[in-house]
Amino acid sequence: MAKRGGFAGGMPGGMNNLMKQAQRMQRQMEEQQKEMEEAIFTATSGGGVVEISVSGKKEVKSLKIDPEAVDPEDVETLEDLIVAAINEAFAKVDAAQSEMMGKMTGGLGGLGGLGGGLF
């Protein structure tokens, strides 16, 4: 009698559904991660005199510098503008990744907070 009242009753079907949901979620995460890696994020600094584009993998794809920003006697300012643009672009990547993870883990109900710190 103990065998009928325990896991053997209806659990296997529920477990199969849970596994299917987990596999579907994993595929969705992989697809979204690939999209994220291929996305391009652009940021500027110095009022647009420096523009940088990075991929979702945080690889620099392009860097544009307005010739007016090039002052041989003030290289430090140009360096600061480049660093600021890179940091802003990376922040955009991080925000997009956080948003993606929030959407994915939001469907877990009470477990939604578990995935937040993983990526």
Contact map, one row per residue, 1 for C-alpha under 8 A:
11111000000000000000000000000000000000000000000000000000000000000000000000000000000000000000000000000000000000000000000
11111100000000000000000000000000000000000000000000000000000000000000000000000000000000000000000000000000000000000000000
11111111000000000000000000000000000000000000000000000000000000000000000000000000000000000000000000000000000000000000000
11111111100000000000000000000000000000000000000000000000000000000000000000000000000000000000000000000000000000000000000
11111111100000000000000000000000000000000000000000000000000000000000000000000000000000000000000000000000000000000000000
01111111100000000000000000000000000000000000000000000000000000000000000000000000000000000000000000000000000000000000000
00111111111100000000000000000000000000000000000000000000000000000000000000000000000000000000000000000000000000000000000
00111111111100000000000000000000000000000000000000000000000000000000000000000000000000000000000000000000000000000000000
00011111111100000000000000000000000000000000000000000000000000000000000000000000000000000000000000000000000000000000000
00000011111111000000000000000000000000000000000000000000000000000000000000000000000000000000000000000000000000000000000
00000011111111100000000000000000000000000000000000000000000000000000000000000000000000000000000000000000000000000000000
00000011111111110000000000000000000000000000000000000000000000000000000000000000000000000000000000000000000000000000000
00000000011111111000000000000000000000000000000000000000000000000000000000000000000000000000000000000000000000000000000
00000000011111111100000000000000000000000000000000000000000000000000000000000000000000000000000000000000000000000000000
00000000001111111110000000000000000000000000000000000000000000000000000000000000000000000000000000000000000000000000000
00000000000111111111000000000000000000000000000000000000000000000000000000000000000000000000000000000000000000000000000
00000000000011111111100000000000000000000000000000000000000000000000000000000000000000000000000000000000000000000000000
00000000000001111111110000000000000000000000000000000000000000000000000000000000000000000000000000000000000000000000000
00000000000000111111111000000000000000000000000000000000000000000000000000000000000000000000000000000000000000000000000
00000000000000011111111100000000000000000000000000000000000000000000000000000000000000000000000000000000000000000000000
00000000000000001111111110000000000000000000000000000000000000000000000000000000000000000000000000000000000000000000000
00000000000000000111111111000000000000000000000000000000000000000000000000000000000000000000000000000000000000000000000
00000000000000000011111111100000000000000000000000000000000000000000000000000000000000000000000000000000000000000000000
00000000000000000001111111110000000000000000000000000000000000000000000000000000000000000000000000000000000000000000000
00000000000000000000111111111000000000000000000000000000000000000000000000000000000000000000000000000001000000000000000
00000000000000000000011111111100000000000000000000000000000000000000000000000000000000000000000000000000000000000000000
00000000000000000000001111111110000000000000000000000000000000000000000000000000000000000000000000000000000000000000000
00000000000000000000000111111111000000000000000000000000000000000000000000000000000000000000000000000000000000000000000
00000000000000000000000011111111100000000000000000000000000000000000000000000000000000000000000000000001000000000000000
00000000000000000000000001111111110000000000000000000000000000000000000000000000000000000000000000000000000000000000000
00000000000000000000000000111111111000000000000000000000000000000000000000000000000000000000000000000000000000000000000
00000000000000000000000000011111111100000000000000000000000000000000000000000000000000000000000000010000000000000000000
00000000000000000000000000001111111110000000000000000000000000000000000000000000000000000000000000000000000000000000000
00000000000000000000000000000111111111000000000000000000000000000000000000000000000000000000000000000000000000000000000
00000000000000000000000000000011111111100000000000000000000000000000000000000000000000000000000000000000000000000000000
00000000000000000000000000000001111111100000000000000001100000000000000000000000000000000000000110000000000000000000000
00000000000000000000000000000000111111100000000000000011100000000000000000000000000000000000000000000000000000000000000
00000000000000000000000000000000011111110000000000000011100000000000000000000000000000000000000000000000000000000000000
00000000000000000000000000000000001111111000000000000011000000000000000000000000000000000000000000000000000000000000000
00000000000000000000000000000000000001111100000000001111000000000000000000000000000000000000000000000000000000000000000
00000000000000000000000000000000000000111110000000001111000000000000000000000000000000001001100000000000000000000000000
00000000000000000000000000000000000000011111000000111100000000000000000000000000000000001000000000000000000000000000000
00000000000000000000000000000000000000001111100000111000000000000000000000000000000011011000000000000000000000000000000
00000000000000000000000000000000000000000111111111110000000000000000000000000000000010010000000000000000000000000000000
00000000000000000000000000000000000000000011111111100000000000000000000000000000110110000000000000000000000000000000000
00000000000000000000000000000000000000000001111111000000000000000000000000000000100000000000000000000000000000000000000
00000000000000000000000000000000000000000001111111000000000000000000000000000000000000000000000000000000000000000000000
00000000000000000000000000000000000000000001111111100000000000000000000000000000000000000000000000000000000000000000000
00000000000000000000000000000000000000000001111111100000000000011101100000000000000000000000000000000000000000000000000
00000000000000000000000000000000000000000001111111110000000000111100100000000000110010000000000000000000000000000000000
00000000000000000000000000000000000000000111100111111000000000111000000000000000010010000000000000000000000000000000000
00000000000000000000000000000000000000000111000001111100000111110000000000000000010011001000000000000000000000000000000
00000000000000000000000000000000000000011110000000111110000111100000000000000000000000001000000000000000000000000000000
00000000000000000000000000000000000000011100000000011111111111000000000000000000000000001100000000000000000000000000000
00000000000000000000000000000000000011111000000000001111111110000000000000000000000000000000100000000000000000000000000
00000000000000000000000000000000000111111000000000000111111000000000000000000000000000000000100000000000000000000000000
00000000000000000000000000000000000111000000000000000111111000000000000000000000000000000000000000000000000000000000000
00000000000000000000000000000000000000000000000000000111111100000000000000000000000000000100100000000000000000000000000
00000000000000000000000000000000000000000000000000000111111110000000000000000000000000000000000000000000000000000000000
00000000000000000000000000000000000000000000000000011110011111100000000000000000000000000000000000000000000000000000000
00000000000000000000000000000000000000000000000000011110001111100000000000000000000000000000000000000000000000000000000
00000000000000000000000000000000000000000000000000011100000111110000000000000000000000000000000000000000000000000000000
00000000000000000000000000000000000000000000000001111000000111111000000000000000000000000000000000000000000000000000000
00000000000000000000000000000000000000000000000011110000000001111100000000000000000000000000000000000000000000000000000
00000000000000000000000000000000000000000000000011100000000000111110110000000000000000000000000000000000000000000000000
00000000000000000000000000000000000000000000000011000000000000011111110000000000000000000000000000000000000000000000000
00000000000000000000000000000000000000000000000000000000000000001111110000000000000000000000000000000000000000000000000
00000000000000000000000000000000000000000000000010000000000000000111111000000000000000000000000000000000000000000000000
00000000000000000000000000000000000000000000000011000000000000001111111000000100000000000000000000000000000000000000000
00000000000000000000000000000000000000000000000000000000000000001111111101100100000000000000000000000000000000000000000
00000000000000000000000000000000000000000000000000000000000000000001111111100100000000000000000000000000000000000000000
00000000000000000000000000000000000000000000000000000000000000000000011111100000000000000000000000000000000000000000000
00000000000000000000000000000000000000000000000000000000000000000000001111100000000000000000000000000000000000000000000
00000000000000000000000000000000000000000000000000000000000000000000011111111100000000000000000000000000000000000000000
00000000000000000000000000000000000000000000000000000000000000000000011111111110000000000000000000000000000000000000000
00000000000000000000000000000000000000000000000000000000000000000000000001111111000000000000000000000000000000000000000
00000000000000000000000000000000000000000000000000000000000000000000000001111111100000000000000000000000000000000000000
00000000000000000000000000000000000000000000000000000000000000000000111001111111110000000000000000000000000000000000000
00000000000000000000000000000000000000000000000000000000000000000000000000111111111000000000000000000000000000000000000
00000000000000000000000000000000000000000000000000000000000000000000000000011111111100000000000000000000000000000000000
00000000000000000000000000000000000000000000110001000000000000000000000000001111111110000000000000000000000000000000000
00000000000000000000000000000000000000000000100001110000000000000000000000000111111111000000000000000000000000000000000
00000000000000000000000000000000000000000000000000000000000000000000000000000011111111100000000000000000000000000000000
00000000000000000000000000000000000000000000100000000000000000000000000000000001111111110000000000000000000000000000000
00000000000000000000000000000000000000000011100001110000000000000000000000000000111111111000000000000000000000000000000
00000000000000000000000000000000000000000010000000010000000000000000000000000000011111111100000000000000000000000000000
00000000000000000000000000000000000000000000000000000000000000000000000000000000001111111110000000000000000000000000000
00000000000000000000000000000000000000000011000000000000000000000000000000000000000111111111000000000000000000000000000
00000000000000000000000000000000000000001110000000011100000000000000000000000000000011111111100000000000000000000000000
00000000000000000000000000000000000000000000000000000100010000000000000000000000000001111111110000000000000000000000000
00000000000000000000000000000000000000000000000000000000000000000000000000000000000000111111111000000000000000000000000
00000000000000000000000000000000000000001000000000000000000000000000000000000000000000011111111100000000000000000000000
00000000000000000000000000000000000000001000000000000011010000000000000000000000000000001111111110000000000000000000000
00000000000000000000000000000000000000000000000000000000000000000000000000000000000000000111111111000000000000000000000
00000000000000000000000000000000000000000000000000000000000000000000000000000000000000000011111111100000000000000000000
00000000000000000000000000000000000100000000000000000000000000000000000000000000000000000001111111110000000000000000000
00000000000000000000000000000000000100000000000000000000000000000000000000000000000000000000111111111000000000000000001
00000000000000000000000000000000000000000000000000000000000000000000000000000000000000000000011111111100000000000001001
00000000000000000000000000000000000000000000000000000000000000000000000000000000000000000000001111111110000000000000000
00000000000000000000000000000001000000000000000000000000000000000000000000000000000000000000000111111111000000000000000
00000000000000000000000000000000000000000000000000000000000000000000000000000000000000000000000011111111100000000011001
00000000000000000000000000000000000000000000000000000000000000000000000000000000000000000000000001111111110000010001000
00000000000000000000000000000000000000000000000000000000000000000000000000000000000000000000000000111111111000000000000
00000000000000000000000010001000000000000000000000000000000000000000000000000000000000000000000000011111111000000000000
00000000000000000000000000000000000000000000000000000000000000000000000000000000000000000000000000001111111100111111000
00000000000000000000000000000000000000000000000000000000000000000000000000000000000000000000000000000111111110010000000
00000000000000000000000000000000000000000000000000000000000000000000000000000000000000000000000000000011111110010000000
00000000000000000000000000000000000000000000000000000000000000000000000000000000000000000000000000000000111111110000000
00000000000000000000000000000000000000000000000000000000000000000000000000000000000000000000000000000000011111110000000
00000000000000000000000000000000000000000000000000000000000000000000000000000000000000000000000000000000000111111000000
00000000000000000000000000000000000000000000000000000000000000000000000000000000000000000000000000000000100111111110000
00000000000000000000000000000000000000000000000000000000000000000000000000000000000000000000000000000100111111111111000
00000000000000000000000000000000000000000000000000000000000000000000000000000000000000000000000000000000100001111111100
00000000000000000000000000000000000000000000000000000000000000000000000000000000000000000000000000000000100000111111110
00000000000000000000000000000000000000000000000000000000000000000000000000000000000000000000000000001000100000111111111
00000000000000000000000000000000000000000000000000000000000000000000000000000000000000000000000001001100100000011111111
00000000000000000000000000000000000000000000000000000000000000000000000000000000000000000000000000000000000000001111111
00000000000000000000000000000000000000000000000000000000000000000000000000000000000000000000000000000000000000000111111
00000000000000000000000000000000000000000000000000000000000000000000000000000000000000000000000011001000000000000011111
